[in-house]
Amino acid sequence: MTVTRPGACEICSAFWVTGLGRAETIGSSDGFMAEIRRCRNCGAYWEVGAFSLPRVISRAQAEVELPDLEALERDLGIAFPEPPDLPSRG
């Protein structure tokens, strides 16, 4: 049984345990010392930090970390699905 991360699917959540279903690397953010990845299955954005655990982030946060996000995604030529909504922090 795989526990999904909020805002992500079972496939990309399981990668960090199984090594299967790796999200596509969109680019690296030197300022945030992280890679931004995106799941082909559900469209979730992942921040994979040099000194932190992988976490699901919003598209808006991905754009902060990679200002050229749209061009980088277009250059990959992958039709990603719309990312799931992230739960609001209360």
N, C-alpha and C positions, 0 to 999 in steps of 0.2 A: 504494500500500500504506500502510495506517495502522497505526502501532504503538499498541497499547492501553496504557493506564496500569494498573498492578496494581490490581484491585478495581473496574475500570470496563470498559465495553463499547467497541467500535469507534466507535459513533455519538457518544457523549459525549466520548471521547478525541479524536476528529477535529475537534470543534467549534473547538478552540483553534487549529487550522490552517486549516480550511475555512470556518468561520462558519456551518455547517449543523448542525442538531440541538442547538440550545442547551438546556441544562438549565434547569428552572424555578427561578426565584428564590423561596426559602422566606422569607428575611428577612435583615436586616442586623444584625451584631453590632458595636456601637460599641466595646466593650472590646477586641475582637480586630481591629478595623478591617478587617472582611471581610464579604462576602456568603456566605450558605450557599445552594447550589443543589442540585437533585436531578434526576437523569436519569429521564425518563419510560420509557425503554426498559429499563434495567437496575436502576434504583433507587439508583445510587451517589450518595453525598453529595460535593459539591465545595465546598472553601473557596476563595473568590476574594478574595485579600487586596489591599489598596491598595498594598502595597509588596513583594509576593511573587508568584511564579508560582502558577497554579491547581494545587490538589492534591486528591487523593481522601482523604477522611477517614471515620472510622467514625461510626456513628450516635451512639455514646457521646460522641464529640468534638463532633458537631453539637449534641447536647443541652447540652453545657457552654457552647458559644458562643451557643446560642439556647435558654434554659431553657423557653420556651413552644413548642418545636418541634412537639409533638403537635397543639396547637391551631392553629398556623399551617398545618400540613399539612392538617388537617381542613377549615379554612376555604377552602383551595384547591379542595377537592372532586375531587382527582385520585387515582385508585387506583394508587399507585406500586407496583411490584413490590418484593419484599424485596431489599435491596442484596446484592451479592456479598460474599463473605468477603474481607477484606483479608489479604494475606500477613503473617505475623508477622515482626517485626523481630528479627533474631538477633544 
